């Protein structure tokens, strides 16, 4: 999912998708999308704050692992383990497929 949501975004060489997947265990797809957007917006914010946005040849720095860590420091999963268990129980009871 991280690869999907960062497609077209320049990433620093230190971005580790395996680590991101590990530390976001229990996050929904929407949660991961939000983390990716927050990490990217961090670099965009810096770019505009620096004044470089007026320079047509300038571009934001690549999104780094630190940007993801900062986004994850603030963002928590929107689904609790209890909610997942309840959905699994319901699925087992009413499975349509």
Residue pairs with C-beta under 8 A, 6 or more apart in sequence:
1 29
1 32
1 33
2 17
2 20
2 21
2 32
2 36
3 17
5 32
5 33
5 36
5 37
6 15
6 36
6 40
6 63
9 36
9 40
9 63
10 59
10 60
10 62
10 63
11 62
11 63
11 64
12 61
12 62
12 63
12 64
12 65
14 64
14 65
15 63
15 64
15 65
15 68
16 65
19 65
20 68
23 72
24 31
24 32
24 35
24 72
24 77
26 77
26 79
26 81
26 84
27 35
27 77
27 78
27 79
28 77
28 78
28 79
30 78
31 75
31 77
31 78
31 79
34 71
34 75
35 68
35 71
35 72
35 75
36 68
36 71
38 70
38 71
38 74
38 75
39 63
39 67
39 68
39 70
39 71
40 63
40 67
42 63
42 67
42 70
42 71
43 60
43 61
43 62
43 63
43 67
44 60
46 60
46 61
47 53
47 58
47 59
47 60
47 61
52 58
